[in-house]
Amino acid sequence: MKKLNDIRRQIAPCLQKIEKERQNTLENISKAKQLYILPVLLLLIAIASLFLEVLPLAVILLFCAIGSFGIIAVFKVAPYQTNYVLNFKEEAFSTFIEALYPTIYYAPGNYLPSCLFDRSELFGSHTTYKGEDYFEGKTKNGHSFKFSELEVSNVVTTTDFEGNTKTETTTVFTGLFFVLSVPNRVDSRIQVLPDTAENTFGAFGKFFQENVGALFQRSAMVYMKDHPEFEKEFVVYGKDEEEVYRILSPNLLQAIYDLRYKWNIRLSISFIGKEMYIAMPTKKNFFKPNIEHSVLEDKLLRELYDELALCFSVVEDLCIEPKLHKNRTLLNSKENPFLL
């Protein structure tokens, strides 16, 4: 990657333009927030009505105050912030990425199609699927990759015997989702999942993974006996044990293990056909500027620079050419300098 100072000089005109837009947006937000006087007055009148024991009027005014506050926040204040973030990404951040990675395609409003998410077989059904910040490109070795932020949820509506309906929304996945091409085709599915059961319940958890877990995954549990540190963090499922050992080389095991601590998350991976799917769950909203901070300050550019480096490290670390890398022993990577 290029040095940050060189990139700053290269995109300086664009940053100055966005900075003027940011200042204008803050002024517009400040004017819009003056409308909050209305719900504040309604709230004060509602409190006065309570002291005067005019309860019905107090309740009505209270609801009006809450409603007007929400309307102003959603329809008057929020649009300015949303438009600023979108313009920042389309102009400044796109230019920033082009300076760093000239061959990378970036679309701030796009995201991975749901068919790729479903094809990974890492998660169950979903009813709501959205995302942002779509990246696509190729590594120096010719491996194609694509990734984006995703928010996936499932809404289930049930009706009891009395006819009462209940709607429940559960989060399926929130975070970064990667799709990488792999040099060796996988004839059967291989999954690398967080070893939560054994870490939590010990021997019983291990028994659960071997039997119930394998049943749900429709494959057998494969032990990485030569890599005990990896075995403590992950559980591997596959139908063909020889194929699992062929695909999960020592270098790749090390890279997956390192990513677990580099990101401080429990990632899930599946290999299907010629593609590797990586789910990196995180609540962090990447590449989003704080409108209160100037885009001319080093802090914002440094954060974007580090976030991009962290995301592309997933691609660089997992797109491994086994013949070009020396075998590495699995070490404890908790001291990784990129730890979030």
C-alpha positions in Angstrom: 0.0 0.0 0.0 1.1 3.6 -0.7 2.0 5.8 2.2 -0.8 7.9 3.7 1.0 11.2 3.1 1.4 10.5 -0.6 -2.3 9.7 -0.9 -3.3 12.8 1.0 -1.5 15.0 -1.4 -3.0 13.1 -4.4 -6.6 13.5 -3.2 -6.2 17.0 -1.6 -8.6 18.8 -4.0 -11.3 16.3 -3.4 -10.9 16.5 0.3 -11.2 20.2 0.3 -14.4 20.0 -1.7 -15.9 17.5 0.7 -14.8 19.6 3.7 -16.8 22.6 2.4 -19.8 20.2 1.9 -19.4 18.9 5.5 -19.4 22.5 6.9 -22.5 23.3 4.9 -24.2 20.1 6.1 -23.5 21.0 9.7 -25.1 24.4 9.2 -28.2 22.8 7.7 -28.4 20.2 10.5 -28.1 23.0 13.1 -31.0 24.9 11.4 -33.1 21.7 11.3 -32.4 21.0 15.0 -34.0 24.3 15.8 -37.3 22.6 15.1 -36.8 20.6 18.3 -38.2 23.7 20.1 -41.7 22.4 19.1 -41.5 19.1 21.0 -39.7 20.7 23.9 -42.6 23.2 24.2 -45.2 20.5 24.0 -43.3 18.5 26.7 -43.3 21.6 29.0 -47.0 22.1 28.5 -47.6 18.4 29.2 -45.7 18.7 32.5 -47.7 21.8 33.4 -50.9 20.0 32.6 -49.9 17.3 35.0 -49.5 19.8 37.8 -52.9 21.2 36.9 -54.3 17.7 37.0 -55.5 17.8 33.4 -54.4 14.2 32.7 -56.0 13.6 29.3 -54.4 16.8 27.9 -51.0 15.9 29.4 -51.1 12.4 27.8 -52.0 13.8 24.4 -49.3 16.5 24.5 -46.7 13.9 25.7 -47.5 11.6 22.7 -47.4 14.7 20.3 -44.0 15.7 21.8 -42.5 12.2 21.3 -44.0 11.9 17.8 -42.8 15.3 16.6 -39.4 14.7 18.0 -39.1 11.4 16.0 -40.5 13.0 12.8 -37.9 15.9 13.0 -35.1 13.5 13.7 -36.0 11.1 10.9 -37.2 13.4 8.2 -35.3 16.7 8.9 -32.0 15.9 10.6 -31.1 12.3 9.4 -31.3 13.0 5.7 -28.5 15.6 5.8 -26.2 13.1 7.6 -27.1 10.3 5.2 -26.5 12.4 2.1 -23.2 13.6 3.5 -22.0 10.0 4.2 -23.1 8.9 0.7 -21.4 11.8 -1.0 -18.3 11.3 1.0 -18.1 7.6 -0.1 -18.9 8.3 -3.7 -16.4 11.2 -4.1 -13.6 11.3 -1.4 -13.5 7.6 -0.3 -13.8 6.3 -3.9 -10.8 8.5 -4.8 -9.0 7.3 -1.7 -9.5 3.7 -2.7 -8.4 4.4 -6.3 -5.2 5.9 -5.1 -4.5 2.9 -2.9 -5.8 0.1 -5.1 -6.1 1.3 -8.7 -7.5 -2.0 -10.0 -10.2 -2.4 -7.3 -13.9 -1.8 -8.2 -15.8 -0.1 -5.4 -19.5 0.7 -5.2 -20.6 2.2 -1.9 -24.3 1.5 -2.4 -24.0 -2.1 -3.6 -23.4 -5.3 -1.8 -23.0 -9.0 -2.4 -26.0 -10.7 -4.0 -28.0 -13.0 -1.7 -27.3 -16.0 -3.9 -23.7 -15.9 -2.9 -24.6 -15.6 0.8 -27.0 -18.6 0.4 -24.5 -20.6 -1.6 -22.0 -20.6 1.3 -24.4 -22.7 3.4 -23.1 -21.1 6.5 -26.5 -19.6 7.6 -30.1 -20.5 7.6 -33.1 -18.8 6.0 -33.6 -15.0 6.0 -36.3 -12.5 5.0 -34.3 -9.3 5.1 -31.1 -8.8 3.2 -29.2 -5.6 2.8 -25.7 -4.2 2.8 -23.2 -1.6 1.5 -19.6 -1.0 0.5 -19.0 -3.6 -2.2 -15.5 -4.4 -3.3 -14.3 -6.6 -6.2 -11.0 -7.3 -7.7 -8.1 -9.7 -8.2 -4.9 -10.4 -6.2 -1.4 -10.3 -7.8 -1.6 -14.1 -8.1 -4.9 -13.8 -10.1 -7.3 -14.9 -7.4 -10.6 -13.0 -7.7 -12.3 -11.7 -4.6 -15.4 -9.7 -3.6 -16.7 -8.6 -0.3 -19.1 -6.2 1.3 -20.8 -5.3 4.6 -24.1 -7.2 5.1 -27.1 -7.0 7.5 -29.2 -10.2 7.3 -32.2 -11.0 9.5 -35.2 -13.3 9.6 -38.7 -12.3 10.5 -41.1 -15.0 11.7 -44.8 -14.4 12.3 -46.7 -16.9 14.4 -50.4 -17.2 15.4 -51.5 -18.9 18.5 -54.8 -20.8 18.9 -56.6 -17.7 20.0 -55.7 -15.9 16.8 -53.1 -13.6 18.3 -50.1 -13.0 16.0 -46.5 -12.5 17.2 -43.7 -11.2 15.0 -40.1 -11.9 16.0 -37.0 -10.6 14.2 -33.7 -12.4 14.7 -30.3 -11.4 13.4 -28.8 -14.0 11.0 -25.6 -12.2 10.2 -24.1 -8.7 10.6 -20.6 -8.0 9.4 -18.2 -8.4 6.5 -18.8 -11.3 4.0 -16.0 -12.3 1.6 -16.0 -14.6 -1.4 -12.6 -15.7 -2.7 -11.6 -18.0 -5.5 -9.4 -20.9 -4.6 -6.8 -22.7 -6.8 -8.0 -26.2 -6.0 -11.6 -27.2 -6.6 -13.5 -28.7 -3.6 -15.6 -31.6 -4.7 -17.6 -31.8 -1.4 -18.3 -29.0 1.1 -15.8 -28.2 3.8 -16.7 -26.0 6.8 -14.5 -24.3 9.4 -16.7 -23.1 12.2 -16.1 -21.6 15.7 -15.5 -24.2 18.3 -18.0 -22.8 20.8 -19.5 -26.0 22.0 -16.2 -27.7 23.2 -14.9 -24.4 24.7 -18.1 -24.0 26.7 -19.1 -27.5 27.6 -15.9 -29.4 27.4 -16.2 -33.2 26.7 -20.0 -33.0 26.3 -19.6 -30.2 23.8 -17.1 -32.3 21.8 -19.6 -35.2 21.8 -22.3 -32.8 20.6 -20.1 -31.6 17.7 -19.2 -35.1 16.7 -22.8 -36.4 16.6 -25.5 -33.8 16.6 -23.4 -31.1 14.9 -22.2 -33.5 12.2 -25.8 -34.5 11.6 -26.9 -30.9 11.1 -23.9 -30.2 8.8 -24.5 -33.4 6.9 -20.8 -34.3 7.1 -18.3 -35.8 9.5 -16.1 -33.9 12.0 -12.5 -33.9 10.9 -9.7 -33.5 13.5 -6.7 -31.3 13.0 -4.6 -33.4 15.3 -1.3 -31.9 14.2 -2.5 -28.4 15.0 -3.8 -28.4 18.6 -4.0 -24.6 18.8 -6.2 -24.4 15.7 -8.3 -27.3 17.1 -9.0 -25.3 20.3 -10.6 -22.5 18.3 -12.3 -24.2 15.3 -14.2 -27.3 14.4 -13.9 -28.7 10.9 -16.6 -30.6 9.0 -16.2 -32.4 5.7 -17.3 -35.5 3.8 -13.9 -36.5 2.5 -11.2 -36.4 5.1 -8.3 -36.6 2.5 -9.8 -33.6 0.7 -10.0 -31.7 4.0 -6.3 -32.2 4.7 -5.5 -31.3 1.1 -7.4 -28.0 1.1 -6.6 -27.0 4.7 -2.8 -26.8 4.4 -0.7 -25.8 7.3 -0.3 -22.3 5.8 -4.0 -21.8 5.4 -4.7 -23.1 8.9 -2.2 -20.6 10.3 -3.8 -17.8 8.3 -7.3 -18.6 9.5 -6.0 -18.9 13.1 -4.2 -15.5 12.8 -7.4 -13.8 11.5 -9.3 -15.0 14.5 -7.1 -12.9 16.7 -6.4 -10.1 14.3 -10.1 -9.3 14.2 -10.9 -10.7 17.7 -14.0 -12.4 16.3 -15.2 -16.0 15.7 -15.2 -16.3 11.9 -16.9 -19.0 9.9 -15.6 -20.4 6.6 -16.9 -22.8 3.9 -15.3 -24.2 0.8 -17.6 -25.1 -2.0 -16.5 -25.7 -5.6 -13.9 -23.1 -6.6 -14.8 -20.6 -3.9 -14.1 -19.9 -0.3 -16.8 -18.0 1.7 -15.7 -16.1 4.9 -18.2 -14.6 7.4 -16.6 -12.0 9.7 -19.3 -11.0 12.2 -18.8 -7.5 13.6 -21.1 -4.6 14.7 -18.5 -2.1 13.5 -19.8 0.1 10.6 -16.8 0.4 8.4 -15.8 3.3 6.2 -18.3 5.7 7.8 -17.0 9.3 8.5 -18.0 11.2 11.6 -19.5 14.4 10.3 -18.2 16.2 13.4 -14.6 15.5 12.4 -12.9 17.4 9.5 -11.9 15.3 6.5 -8.7 17.3 6.4 -7.5 15.9 9.8 -5.2 13.0 9.9 -7.5 11.0 12.2 -10.2 10.2 9.6 -7.8 9.3 6.8 -5.8 7.1 9.2 -8.9 5.3 10.3 -10.0 4.6 6.7 -6.4 3.6 5.8 -6.3 1.1 8.7 -9.8 -0.3 8.0 -8.9 -0.9 4.3 -5.7 -2.5 5.3 -7.5 -4.8 7.8 -10.1 -5.8 5.2 -7.7 -6.5 2.5 -5.5 -8.5 4.9 -8.3 -11.1 4.9 -7.9 -11.4 1.1 -4.1 -11.4 1.2 -3.8 -13.8 4.0 -6.3 -16.4 2.8 -5.3 -16.3 -0.9 -2.3 -18.5 -0.2 -0.1 -20.2 -2.8 1.2 -23.2 -0.8 4.3 -23.7 -3.0 5.4 -20.1 -2.4 5.1 -20.2 1.4 7.2 -22.0 4.0 5.4 -24.1 6.5 4.7 -22.2 9.8 3.9 -23.6 13.2 0.7 -22.4 14.8 1.6 -19.7 17.4 -0.5 -17.7 19.7 -1.5 -14.6 17.7 -3.2 -12.7 20.5 -0.4 -10.1 20.4 -1.2 -9.3 16.7 -0.7 -5.5 16.2 -3.8 -5.3 14.1 -6.1 -6.5 16.9 -9.3 -4.5 17.0 
